[in-house]
């Protein structure tokens, strides 16, 4: 691979592309043409559109995310954990001439069955930017990844973001609520509850009871619920990884603030890394691995 290459983060609902020359990003583009929103177009056609004018002399493309899933361009095999970080860049799958897809990661044990696509590339970058023994990667499905300097050892997934959305929009908890408003106080109250009371299921109905009885402003239900769910997640996952005190948090600004607050309240030492910065660092290291 030459020093010029294209990096693509292709998820279910969005696509982001960067044109690189060495370590310098020369251009970037984004699209809503995620793999579930192709509207009859082929992945090859969408790639040609998003990279128009970029692929001089067949500039190579490295892609990560749901583009490598069974609903994407091609179903790329998972790397089974434990897996060396270096293996991610060494086991790419060719989707087209000069187009490569990064493998996801999987765990298949009696006590843990898990998969990830896209986060493995962020993980590779986070390891370079802020190495740790435990990485927390919030999102719709939050990943908690245990690793050492050489390999990924284990990971778990928590559906915190998706559960918040479902409960707020499709359950009795959010029925009839007005437009929601930011409230650090409501978030902190829910967070304290989630961190210190592990009986999450009965607490969920109490969210509705709180606003029905006037103990919680109806405009702040989303914030309280967010704190409750994140607190419960952090409490349960910290119990699962009890000896790992130093954590690298890989997230966008909004979620980073919430998870930093939760993790510090749980007594963990937190270093935050931008999700975009981690992805781009990871994809660069993969591109270099291909080149070498």
VEXFIGU-977904 format. One record per residue: residue in one letter; y, z, x of N, C-alpha, C, O in turn. Coordinates in steps of 0.1 Angstrom, whole numbers, padded with zeros to 4 digits, always signed. Layout:
AYZXYZXYZXYZX;...
END
This chain:
X-0012+0000+0009+0000+0000+0000+0012+0000+0009+0013+0007+0019;X+0022-0008+0005+0035-0008+0012+0043+0004+0009+0039+0012+0001;X+0055+0005+0015+0064+0016+0012+0071+0015-0001+0076+0024-0007;X+0070+0003-0007+0076+0000-0020+0064+0001-0031+0054-0005-0029;X+0067+0010-0041+0056+0011-0051+0063+0016-0064+0074+0020-0064;X+0055+0015-0075+0060+0019-0088+0051+0031-0093+0039+0030-0092;X+0058+0042-0097+0051+0054-0102+0053+0054-0117+0064+0053-0122;X+0042+0057-0125+0043+0057-0139+0036+0069-0145+0025+0072-0142;X+0044+0076-0154+0038+0088-0162+0037+0082-0176+0047+0081-0183;X+0025+0079-0180+0022+0073-0193+0014+0082-0202+0002+0083-0200;X+0021+0088-0211+0015+0098-0220+0012+0092-0234+0012+0080-0235;X+0009+0101-0243+0005+0096-0257+0017+0090-0264+0015+0081-0271;X+0029+0096-0262+0041+0092-0270+0052+0086-0262+0061+0080-0267;X+0051+0087-0249+0062+0082-0240+0057+0076-0227+0046+0079-0223;X+0066+0068-0221+0062+0062-0208+0075+0063-0199+0086+0060-0204;X+0073+0068-0187+0084+0068-0178+0080+0062-0165+0068+0063-0160;X+0089+0054-0159+0086+0046-0147+0097+0048-0136+0108+0049-0140;X+0092+0048-0124+0102+0050-0113+0098+0039-0102+0086+0037-0099;X+0108+0033-0096+0106+0023-0085+0110+0030-0072+0121+0035-0071;X+0100+0031-0063+0103+0038-0050+0102+0029-0038+0095+0019-0038;X+0110+0032-0029+0109+0027-0015+0108+0039-0006+0118+0045-0003;X+0096+0041-0001+0094+0054+0007+0097+0066-0002+0091+0067-0013;X+0105+0075+0002+0108+0087-0006+0120+0085-0015+0124+0094-0022;X+0126+0073-0015+0138+0071-0023+0135+0064-0036+0129+0053-0036;X+0140+0070-0047+0139+0063-0060+0150+0053-0062+0162+0057-0062;X+0147+0041-0063+0157+0030-0065+0161+0027-0079+0172+0023-0082;X+0152+0031-0088+0155+0028-0102+0145+0036-0111+0134+0039-0106;X+0148+0038-0123+0139+0045-0133+0142+0040-0147+0153+0035-0150;X+0131+0040-0155+0132+0035-0168+0123+0044-0177+0114+0050-0172;X+0125+0044-0190+0116+0051-0199+0115+0043-0212+0124+0035-0216;X+0104+0046-0219+0101+0039-0232+0094+0049-0241+0087+0058-0236;X+0094+0046-0254+0086+0053-0264+0073+0047-0266+0065+0051-0275;X+0069+0037-0258+0056+0030-0259+0045+0038-0252+0038+0033-0243;X+0043+0051-0257+0031+0058-0253+0018+0051-0257+0019+0042-0265;X+0007+0056-0252-0006+0048-0255-0009+0049-0270-0017+0041-0274;X-0004+0058-0278-0006+0058-0292+0005+0051-0300+0005+0052-0312;X+0014+0045-0293+0025+0038-0299+0027+0024-0294+0039+0020-0292;X+0017+0017-0291+0018+0004-0285+0021-0007-0296+0025-0018-0293;X+0019-0003-0309+0022-0013-0320+0016-0026-0318+0023-0037-0320;X+0004-0026-0314-0004-0039-0313-0003-0046-0300-0010-0056-0297;X+0006-0041-0291+0008-0047-0278-0003-0042-0269-0008-0031-0271;X-0007-0050-0259-0017-0045-0249-0010-0037-0238+0002-0038-0236;X-0017-0027-0232-0011-0020-0221-0006-0029-0210+0005-0026-0204;X-0012-0040-0207-0008-0049-0197+0006-0055-0201+0015-0056-0192;X+0008-0058-0213+0021-0064-0217+0032-0053-0217+0043-0056-0213;X+0029-0041-0220+0039-0030-0220+0043-0027-0205+0054-0025-0202;X+0033-0027-0196+0035-0025-0182+0044-0036-0177+0054-0033-0169;X+0042-0048-0180+0050-0060-0175+0064-0058-0180+0074-0061-0173;X+0066-0053-0192+0079-0051-0198+0087-0040-0191+0099-0042-0187;X+0081-0029-0189+0087-0017-0183+0090-0020-0168+0100-0013-0163;X+0083-0028-0162+0085-0031-0147+0091-0044-0144+0091-0049-0133;X+0097-0051-0154+0103-0064-0153+0113-0064-0141+0122-0056-0141;X+0111-0073-0132+0120-0074-0120+0117-0065-0109+0123-0066-0098;X+0107-0056-0111+0104-0047-0100+0092-0051-0091+0092-0048-0079;X+0083-0059-0096+0071-0062-0089+0072-0074-0080+0064-0083-0081;X+0081-0073-0071+0082-0083-0060+0070-0082-0051+0066-0071-0047;X+0065-0094-0048+0053-0094-0039+0042-0085-0043+0036-0078-0035;X+0040-0085-0057+0029-0077-0063+0030-0062-0059+0020-0056-0055;X+0042-0057-0060+0044-0042-0058+0034-0034-0065+0032-0036-0077;X+0026-0026-0058+0016-0018-0064+0021-0007-0074+0032-0003-0073;X+0013-0004-0084+0016+0005-0094+0006+0017-0094-0006+0014-0094;X+0010+0029-0094+0001+0041-0096+0005+0048-0109+0017+0052-0111;X-0004+0050-0118-0001+0055-0131-0010+0068-0133-0021+0069-0128;X-0004+0077-0141-0011+0090-0144-0009+0093-0159+0001+0088-0165;X-0017+0101-0165-0016+0105-0179-0026+0099-0188-0037+0095-0184;X-0022+0099-0201-0032+0095-0211-0035+0080-0210-0044+0075-0218;X-0028+0073-0202-0032+0059-0200-0046+0057-0194-0052+0047-0196;X-0051+0068-0188-0064+0068-0183-0075+0075-0192-0086+0078-0188;X-0071+0077-0205-0080+0083-0214-0087+0073-0223-0086+0061-0221;X-0096+0078-0232-0103+0069-0240-0095+0063-0251-0100+0054-0259;X-0082+0066-0252-0073+0059-0261-0062+0051-0253-0053+0046-0259;X-0064+0051-0240-0055+0044-0231-0059+0030-0227-0066+0023-0234;X-0055+0026-0215-0058+0013-0209-0073+0012-0206-0080+0003-0210;X-0078+0022-0199-0091+0023-0194-0095+0037-0193-0087+0046-0189;X-0108+0040-0197-0112+0054-0197-0117+0058-0182-0127+0054-0178;X-0108+0065-0176-0110+0069-0162-0118+0081-0161-0115+0091-0167;X-0129+0082-0153-0137+0094-0152-0129+0106-0147-0119+0104-0139;X-0132+0118-0152-0126+0130-0147-0132+0134-0133-0144+0131-0130;X-0124+0141-0125-0129+0148-0114-0133+0162-0118-0125+0169-0124;X-0145+0166-0115-0150+0179-0120-0145+0190-0110-0146+0188-0098;X-0139+0201-0115-0135+0212-0108-0146+0221-0105-0155+0223-0113;X-0147+0227-0093-0137+0227-0082-0136+0213-0075-0146+0206-0073;X-0124+0209-0072-0121+0196-0066-0111+0197-0056-0101+0205-0058;X-0112+0190-0045-0102+0191-0034-0089+0183-0039-0090+0173-0046;X-0078+0189-0035-0065+0182-0039-0065+0167-0034-0061+0158-0040;X-0071+0166-0022-0071+0152-0016-0079+0142-0023-0077+0130-0022;X-0089+0147-0031-0098+0138-0039-0090+0131-0050-0095+0120-0054;X-0079+0136-0055-0072+0130-0066-0067+0116-0061-0068+0107-0069;X-0061+0115-0049-0056+0103-0045-0067+0093-0039-0064+0082-0036;X-0079+0099-0037-0090+0091-0031-0099+0085-0041-0108+0077-0038;X-0098+0089-0054-0107+0084-0064-0099+0077-0076-0101+0081-0088;X-0090+0068-0073-0083+0061-0083-0092+0050-0089-0101+0045-0083;X-0088+0046-0101-0095+0035-0108-0086+0023-0110-0075+0025-0114;X-0091+0012-0106-0083-0001-0108-0083-0005-0122-0094-0007-0128;X-0071-0007-0128-0070-0012-0141-0066-0027-0142-0068-0034-0152;X-0060-0032-0131-0056-0046-0130-0053-0048-0115-0054-0039-0107;X-0049-0060-0112-0046-0064-0098-0034-0055-0093-0023-0057-0098;X-0037-0046-0084-0026-0038-0078-0021-0027-0087-0011-0021-0085;X-0029-0024-0098-0026-0013-0107-0037-0003-0107-0048-0006-0109;X-0033+0010-0104-0043+0021-0102-0039+0032-0112-0028+0035-0114;X-0050+0039-0116-0048+0050-0125-0055+0063-0119-0066+0062-0113;X-0047+0074-0119-0051+0086-0113-0062+0093-0122-0060+0093-0135;X-0072+0099-0117-0082+0106-0125-0077+0119-0130-0069+0125-0124;X-0081+0123-0142-0079+0136-0147-0088+0146-0141-0096+0143-0132;X-0087+0159-0145-0096+0169-0140-0104+0175-0152-0099+0175-0163;X-0116+0180-0149-0124+0187-0160-0131+0199-0155-0134+0200-0143;X-0134+0208-0164-0143+0219-0161-0153+0219-0172-0151+0218-0184;X-0166+0220-0168-0177+0220-0177-0187+0231-0173-0196+0228-0166;X-0185+0242-0179-0193+0254-0177-0196+0260-0190-0189+0258-0200;X-0206+0269-0191-0209+0276-0203-0197+0284-0208-0195+0286-0220;X-0190+0290-0199-0179+0299-0202-0165+0292-0203-0155+0298-0206;X-0165+0279-0200-0152+0272-0199-0154+0257-0200-0160+0251-0191;X-0149+0250-0210-0149+0236-0211-0134+0231-0212-0128+0235-0222;X-0129+0223-0203-0115+0220-0203-0113+0206-0196-0121+0202-0188;X-0102+0200-0200-0098+0187-0194-0083+0187-0193-0076+0194-0200;X-0078+0178-0184-0064+0176-0182-0062+0162-0177-0070+0156-0170;X-0051+0155-0182-0047+0142-0177-0031+0143-0175-0024+0146-0185;X-0027+0139-0164-0012+0139-0161-0008+0152-0153+0000+0151-0144;X-0013+0163-0158-0009+0176-0151-0015+0177-0137-0009+0183-0129;X-0026+0170-0134-0031+0170-0121-0022+0164-0111-0021+0169-0099;X-0014+0154-0115-0004+0148-0106+0008+0158-0104+0013+0159-0092;X+0012+0164-0114+0022+0175-0113+0017+0186-0104+0025+0191-0095;X+0005+0190-0105-0001+0200-0098-0001+0197-0083+0002+0205-0074;X-0005+0184-0080-0005+0180-0066+0009+0181-0060+0010+0185-0048;X+0019+0177-0067+0033+0179-0062+0037+0193-0061+0044+0197-0052;X+0034+0201-0071+0038+0216-0071+0032+0223-0059+0038+0232-0053;X+0020+0218-0055+0013+0224-0043+0021+0222-0031+0021+0230-0022;X+0027+0210-0030+0036+0207-0019+0049+0214-0019+0054+0218-0009;X+0055+0215-0031+0068+0221-0032+0069+0236-0032+0078+0242-0027;X+0058+0242-0038+0058+0257-0039+0044+0261-0041+0040+0265-0052;X+0036+0262-0030+0022+0265-0031+0020+0279-0036+0027+0288-0033;X+0009+0281-0044+0006+0294-0050-0009+0294-0053-0016+0284-0052;X-0014+0306-0058-0028+0307-0062-0029+0304-0077-0040+0302-0081;X-0018+0305-0084-0019+0303-0098-0007+0294-0102+0005+0298-0099;X-0009+0284-0110+0001+0275-0115+0001+0275-0130-0009+0274-0136;X+0013+0277-0136+0014+0277-0150+0022+0265-0154+0034+0263-0149;X+0017+0257-0163+0023+0244-0167+0025+0243-0182+0016+0238-0189;X+0036+0249-0187+0038+0249-0201+0040+0235-0207+0044+0226-0201;X+0038+0235-0220+0040+0222-0228+0033+0224-0241+0030+0235-0246;X+0030+0213-0248+0022+0213-0260+0009+0221-0258+0006+0229-0266;X+0003+0218-0247-0009+0225-0243-0007+0230-0229-0007+0223-0219;X-0005+0243-0228-0002+0249-0215-0014+0251-0206-0024+0256-0211;X-0013+0246-0194-0023+0248-0184-0021+0259-0174-0010+0261-0170;X-0031+0267-0172-0031+0278-0162-0042+0274-0151-0054+0273-0154;X-0037+0271-0139-0046+0265-0129-0047+0275-0117-0037+0278-0111;X-0059+0278-0113-0062+0286-0102-0066+0277-0090-0074+0268-0092;X-0059+0279-0078-0062+0270-0067-0060+0278-0054-0054+0288-0054;X-0065+0272-0043-0061+0276-0030-0054+0265-0023-0050+0255-0029;X-0053+0266-0010-0045+0255-0002-0053+0242-0003-0046+0231-0001;X-0066+0242-0004-0074+0230-0003-0079+0224-0016-0080+0212-0017;X-0081+0233-0026-0088+0228-0038-0084+0235-0051-0079+0246-0051;X-0086+0228-0062-0084+0233-0075-0097+0240-0079-0108+0234-0078;X-0096+0253-0082-0108+0261-0084-0112+0262-0099-0124+0262-0102;X-0102+0263-0108-0105+0265-0122-0092+0263-0130-0081+0264-0124;X-0093+0261-0143-0081+0260-0151-0085+0263-0166-0096+0261-0170;X-0075+0267-0173-0076+0270-0188-0065+0264-0195-0054+0261-0189;X-0067+0261-0208-0056+0255-0216-0054+0264-0228-0063+0269-0234;X-0041+0266-0231-0036+0273-0243-0028+0265-0251-0018+0259-0246;X-0030+0264-0264-0023+0255-0273-0011+0261-0279-0008+0259-0291;X-0003+0268-0271+0008+0275-0276+0019+0266-0282+0023+0269-0293;X+0023+0256-0276+0033+0247-0281+0029+0240-0294+0036+0240-0304;X+0016+0235-0294+0011+0229-0306+0010+0239-0318+0013+0236-0329;X+0005+0251-0315+0004+0261-0325+0017+0265-0331+0019+0267-0343;X+0028+0266-0323+0041+0269-0327+0046+0259-0337+0051+0262-0348;X+0044+0246-0334+0048+0235-0342+0040+0235-0356+0046+0234-0366;X+0027+0237-0355+0019+0237-0367+0023+0248-0376+0024+0247-0389;X+0024+0260-0371+0027+0272-0379+0041+0271-0385+0043+0275-0397;X+0051+0266-0378+0064+0265-0383+0066+0254-0393+0074+0256-0403;X+0059+0243-0392+0061+0232-0401+0050+0230-0411+0053+0223-0421;X+0038+0235-0409+0027+0232-0418+0020+0244-0423+0009+0243-0429;X+0026+0256-0422+0020+0268-0427+0029+0276-0436+0041+0273-0436;X+0024+0286-0442+0033+0295-0451+0043+0302-0443+0054+0306-0448;X+0041+0304-0429+0051+0311-0421+0064+0304-0422+0075+0310-0422;X+0064+0290-0421+0077+0283-0421+0081+0277-0434+0091+0270-0435;X+0074+0280-0445+0077+0273-0457+0091+0278-0463+0093+0289-0464;X+0099+0268-0466+0112+0270-0472+0123+0276-0463+0133+0280-0468;X+0120+0276-0450+0130+0281-0441+0142+0272-0439+0141+0260-0440;X+0154+0278-0437+0166+0269-0434+0165+0264-0419+0156+0267-0412;X+0175+0256-0415+0176+0251-0402+0176+0263-0392+0183+0273-0394;X+0167+0262-0382+0166+0273-0372+0177+0273-0362+0182+0263-0358;X+0180+0285-0357+0191+0287-0347+0186+0294-0335+0176+0302-0336;X+0191+0291-0323+0188+0299-0311+0191+0313-0312+0201+0317-0318;X+0182+0322-0307+0185+0336-0307+0176+0342-0296+0164+0344-0297;X+0183+0346-0285+0176+0353-0274+0171+0366-0278+0160+0371-0273;X+0177+0373-0287+0173+0386-0292+0160+0384-0300+0151+0392-0298;X+0159+0375-0309+0147+0373-0317+0135+0369-0308+0124+0373-0309;X+0138+0360-0298+0128+0356-0288+0123+0368-0281+0110+0370-0279;X+0132+0376-0276+0128+0388-0268+0120+0398-0276+0110+0404-0271;X+0123+0399-0289+0116+0408-0298+0102+0403-0300+0092+0411-0300;X+0100+0390-0303+0087+0385-0304+0079+0385-0291+0067+0388-0291;X+0086+0383-0280+0079+0384-0267+0074+0398-0264+0062+0399-0260;X+0081+0408-0267+0077+0422-0265+0064+0424-0274+0055+0431-0269;X+0065+0420-0286+0053+0422-0295+0041+0414-0290+0030+0420-0289;X+0043+0402-0285+0031+0394-0280+0025+0400-0268+0013+0399-0266;X+0034+0405-0259+0029+0410-0246+0021+0423-0248+0012+0426-0240;X+0025+0431-0257+0021+0445-0258+0011+0448-0269+0005+0459-0270;X+0009+0438-0278+0000+0440-0289-0009+0428-0290-0005+0417-0294;X-0022+0430-0286-0031+0418-0284-0037+0414-0297-0046+0404-0296;X-0034+0419-0308-0040+0415-0321-0031+0404-0327-0024+0406-0337;X-0032+0392-0321-0023+0381-0325-0026+0377-0339-0016+0374-0346;X-0038+0375-0344-0040+0369-0357-0033+0377-0368-0027+0371-0376;X-0035+0390-0369-0027+0397-0380-0012+0397-0378-0005+0397-0387;X-0008+0396-0365+0007+0395-0363+0013+0382-0368+0024+0382-0372;X+0005+0372-0369+0010+0359-0374+0015+0360-0388+0026+0355-0392;X+0007+0366-0397+0012+0368-0411+0024+0377-0411+0033+0375-0420;X+0025+0387-0402+0036+0396-0402+0049+0388-0399+0060+0393-0403;X+0048+0377-0393+0061+0369-0390+0067+0365-0404+0079+0366-0406;X+0058+0360-0413+0063+0357-0427+0068+0369-0434+0079+0369-0440;X+0060+0380-0433+0064+0392-0440+0078+0398-0435+0086+0403-0442;X+0080+0396-0422+0093+0401-0416+0105+0394-0422+0114+0400-0426;X+0104+0381-0424+0116+0374-0429+0116+0375-0444+0127+0375-0450;X+0105+0376-0451+0105+0379-0466+0111+0392-0469+0118+0393-0479;X+0108+0402-0461+0113+0416-0463+0127+0419-0457+0133+0429-0458;X+0132+0408-0450+0146+0410-0445+0147+0416-0431+0158+0419-0426;X+0135+0419-0425+0135+0425-0411+0138+0414-0400+0141+0418-0389;X+0137+0402-0404+0140+0391-0394+0148+0380-0401+0144+0375-0412;X+0160+0377-0396+0168+0366-0402+0160+0353-0403+0152+0349-0394;X+0161+0347-0414+0152+0335-0417+0156+0323-0408+0147+0315-0406;X+0168+0323-0402+0172+0313-0393+0166+0315-0379+0168+0307-0370;X+0160+0327-0376+0155+0330-0363+0139+0331-0362+0134+0337-0353;X+0133+0326-0373+0118+0327-0373+0112+0319-0361+0103+0324-0355;X+0117+0308-0359+0112+0299-0348+0113+0307-0334+0103+0306-0327;X+0124+0313-0332+0126+0320-0319+0116+0332-0318+0110+0334-0308;X+0115+0340-0329+0106+0351-0329+0091+0347-0327+0084+0352-0319;X+0088+0336-0334+0074+0331-0333+0071+0325-0319+0060+0327-0313;X+0081+0319-0313+0080+0314-0299+0077+0325-0290+0068+0325-0281;X+0085+0336-0291+0083+0348-0282+0069+0354-0284+0063+0358-0274;X+0065+0355-0297+0052+0361-0300+0041+0353-0294+0032+0359-0287;X+0041+0340-0295+0030+0332-0290+0030+0331-0275+0019+0332-0269;X+0042+0330-0269+0042+0329-0254+0038+0343-0248+0031+0344-0238;X+0043+0354-0255+0039+0367-0250+0024+0369-0251+0018+0374-0241;X+0018+0365-0262+0003+0366-0263-0004+0358-0253-0014+0362-0248;X+0001+0346-0251-0005+0337-0241-0005+0343-0227-0015+0344-0220;X+0007+0348-0223+0009+0354-0210+0000+0366-0208-0006+0368-0197;X+0000+0375-0218-0008+0387-0217-0023+0384-0215-0030+0390-0207;X-0028+0374-0223-0042+0371-0222-0046+0364-0209-0056+0366-0204;X-0037+0355-0205-0040+0347-0193-0038+0356-0180-0046+0354-0171;X-0029+0365-0180-0027+0374-0169-0039+0383-0168-0043+0387-0157;X-0045+0387-0179-0057+0395-0179-0069+0387-0174-0078+0392-0168;X-0069+0374-0176-0080+0365-0171-0079+0363-0156-0089+0361-0149;X-0066+0363-0151-0064+0361-0137-0057+0373-0131-0045+0372-0127;X-0064+0385-0131-0057+0397-0128-0051+0399-0114-0041+0406-0112;X-0058+0393-0104-0054+0396-0090-0044+0386-0085-0040+0387-0073;X-0039+0377-0093-0030+0366-0088-0016+0369-0093-0012+0366-0104;X-0008+0375-0084+0005+0380-0088+0016+0369-0086+0026+0369-0094;X+0015+0361-0076+0025+0350-0074+0022+0338-0081+0011+0332-0080;X+0031+0333-0089+0029+0321-0098+0039+0311-0096+0051+0314-0094;X+0035+0298-0095+0044+0287-0095+0044+0281-0110+0034+0277-0115;X+0056+0281-0115+0058+0276-0129+0063+0262-0128+0073+0259-0122;X+0056+0253-0135+0060+0239-0135+0064+0235-0149+0056+0234-0158;X+0077+0233-0151+0082+0231-0164+0096+0225-0164+0103+0225-0154;X+0100+0220-0176+0114+0216-0178+0123+0229-0180+0117+0240-0182;X+0136+0227-0180+0145+0238-0180+0143+0248-0192+0143+0260-0190;X+0141+0243-0204+0140+0252-0216+0128+0260-0215+0129+0273-0217;X+0116+0254-0213+0104+0262-0212+0104+0271-0200+0098+0282-0200;X+0110+0267-0189+0110+0275-0177+0116+0288-0179+0111+0298-0175;X+0128+0288-0186+0135+0301-0189+0126+0310-0197+0125+0322-0194;X+0119+0305-0207+0111+0313-0216+0099+0319-0208+0096+0331-0209;X+0092+0311-0201+0080+0315-0194+0084+0324-0182+0077+0334-0179;X+0095+0322-0175+0100+0331-0165+0102+0345-0171+0098+0355-0165;X+0108+0346-0182+0111+0359-0188+0098+0366-0192+0097+0378-0190;X+0088+0358-0197+0075+0364-0201+0067+0368-0189+0062+0379-0189;X+0067+0360-0179+0059+0363-0167+0064+0375-0159+0057+0383-0154;X+0078+0375-0158+0084+0386-0151+0082+0399-0159+0080+0410-0153;X+0082+0399-0172+0080+0411-0180+0065+0415-0178+0063+0427-0179;X+0056+0406-0175+0043+0410-0172+0040+0414-0158+0029+0416-0154;X+0051+0415-0150+0050+0419-0136+0046+0409-0126+0042+0412-0115;X+0047+0396-0129+0044+0385-0120+0056+0380-0112+0067+0381-0117;X+0054+0375-0100+0064+0370-0092+0064+0355-0094+0054+0348-0093;X+0075+0349-0099+0076+0335-0104+0085+0327-0095+0096+0330-0093;X+0080+0315-0091+0088+0304-0086+0087+0292-0095+0077+0288-0099;X+0099+0287-0099+0099+0276-0108+0102+0263-0101+0110+0262-0092;X+0094+0253-0106+0095+0239-0101+0097+0230-0113+0090+0231-0122;X+0106+0220-0112+0108+0211-0122+0096+0202-0124+0090+0198-0115;X+0092+0200-0137+0080+0192-0140+0082+0178-0134+0073+0172-0129;X+0094+0172-0136+0097+0158-0131+0096+0158-0116+0090+0149-0110;X+0102+0168-0109+0101+0168-0094+0087+0170-0089+0083+0163-0080;X+0079+0178-0096+0065+0180-0092+0057+0167-0094+0049+0163-0086;X+0059+0160-0106+0052+0147-0108+0055+0137-0098+0046+0130-0092;X+0068+0135-0095+0072+0125-0085+0067+0128-0071+0063+0119-0063;X+0067+0141-0067+0062+0145-0054+0047+0142-0054+0041+0138-0044;X+0040+0145-0065+0025+0143-0066+0022+0128-0065+0013+0124-0058;X+0029+0120-0072+0026+0106-0073+0029+0099-0059+0022+0090-0055;X+0039+0104-0052+0042+0099-0039+0031+0102-0029+0027+0094-0021;X+0025+0114-0030+0014+0118-0021+0002+0109-0024-0006+0106-0015;X+0000+0106-0037-0011+0097-0040-0009+0083-0035-0018+0077-0030;X+0003+0078-0036+0007+0065-0031+0004+0064-0016-0001+0055-0011;X+0008+0075-0009+0006+0075+0006-0009+0076+0009-0013+0070+0019;X-0017+0083+0001-0031+0084+0003-0038+0070+0002-0046+0067+0009;X-0033+0062-0008-0038+0049-0010-0034+0040+0002-0043+0032+0007;X-0022+0042+0007-0017+0034+0019-0026+0037+0031-0028+0028+0039;X-0030+0049+0032-0038+0053+0044-0053+0053+0043-0060+0056+0052;
END
